[in-house]
Amino acid sequence: MPKLALLQSRDYGSPEINKAQHLQLIADAAKEGAHIICTQELFLSNYFCREQNTDNFAYAKKIDDTFLEDFQEIAKSQEVVLALSFFEEALNGVYYNSTVLIDADGSYLGKYRKLHIPQDPYFEEKFYFTPGDLGVPVFETKYGKISVIICWDQWFPETSRLACLAGAEIILVPTAIGWLPDEKEELGQAQSHAWHQVQAGHAVANACYYAAVNRIGTEKPIEFWGQSFISDFYGQSIAKASIDKEEILLADIDLDKLREHRQIWPFLRDRRIDAYDQLKLRCIEK
């Protein structure tokens, strides 16, 4: 039975320090028995999308041996699967919000690129990121079939559905979400409730394990609300982190029970694929 770990952390001020901190968190999670380990969104930097600033493109990394080497080494030595969320430079002028998967033998399995790109005050992501072009792949790892979606993707049921139609048993969701000062008092509780509820619903509707890992700390003006959680296929939180503490959140994943559950709650079998053509439309006009 694999154990899943979410690294709920914060920005430590530089990519170098963030990398060192997360390598230590990975080692600590492995010592606690973790087999699958996932970082928060853009774990190597601050959440720079709070502003439109071309200097922030310096945070982007190419996927190459230089970037992956230390993480491949620790994955292999600790026999853990890693999901690492970062700012990808595909080529000069084309950038993605991506997550790479490294298997427990240190091999690079591939990447997911965030499909849905938000644009709101202090979440200025369209300035930086090209919409993903790889679909929602499933990664066959030593410890199970894993898909990744990223933050804003979590609000769209189509992303989780595509993952599970392709065979995903576990969906990992690196996230950077928080409160703005002028909204927190009136809407803060409702916002975080909606965040948790919509994702728990994806776990139920797709009969999968679902794990969202958020940042903590205040990066003005955003107060990241933490509360990383791991949900089972009934939408129950089997582990949940605090609002404001750095944590390694751990939970056991029972894939045998998941497979049995899918046989008795056969949502995918009973889909009316002949009736869904209009889902491809932006709206249904009368």
HELIX and SHEET records of a PDB file:
HELIX    1   1 PRO A   15  LYS A   31  1                                  17    
HELIX    2   2 PHE A   48  ARG A   50  5                                   3    
HELIX    3   3 THR A   54  TYR A   59  5                                   6    
HELIX    4   4 ASP A   65  GLN A   78  1                                  14    
HELIX    5   5 GLU A  125  PHE A  127  5                                   3    
HELIX    6   6 CYS A  151  TRP A  155  5                                   5    
HELIX    7   7 PRO A  157  LEU A  165  1                                   9    
HELIX    8   8 PRO A  181  ASN A  206  1                                  26    
HELIX    9   9 LEU A  255  ILE A  264  1                                  10    
HELIX   10  10 ILE A  273  ALA A  275  5                                   3    
HELIX   11  11 ASP A  277  LYS A  280  5                                   4    
SHEET    1   A 6 TYR A 108  ARG A 113  0                                        
SHEET    2   A 6 VAL A  94  ILE A 102 -1                                        
SHEET    3   A 6 VAL A  81  LEU A  91 -1                                        
SHEET    4   A 6 ILE A  36  THR A  39  1                                        
SHEET    5   A 6 LYS A   3  GLN A   8  1                                        
SHEET    6   A 6 GLU A 247  ASP A 252 -1                                        
SHEET    1   B 6 PHE A 139  THR A 141  0                                        
SHEET    2   B 6 GLY A 144  VAL A 148 -1                                        
SHEET    3   B 6 ILE A 170  PRO A 174  1                                        
SHEET    4   B 6 TYR A 209  VAL A 213  1                                        
SHEET    5   B 6 PHE A 229  SER A 231 -1                                        
SHEET    6   B 6 SER A 237  LYS A 240 -1                                        
SHEET    1   C 3 GLY A 178  TRP A 179  0                                        
SHEET    2   C 3 ILE A 222  TRP A 225 -1                                        
SHEET    3   C 3 ILE A 216  GLU A 219 -1                                        
END                                                                             
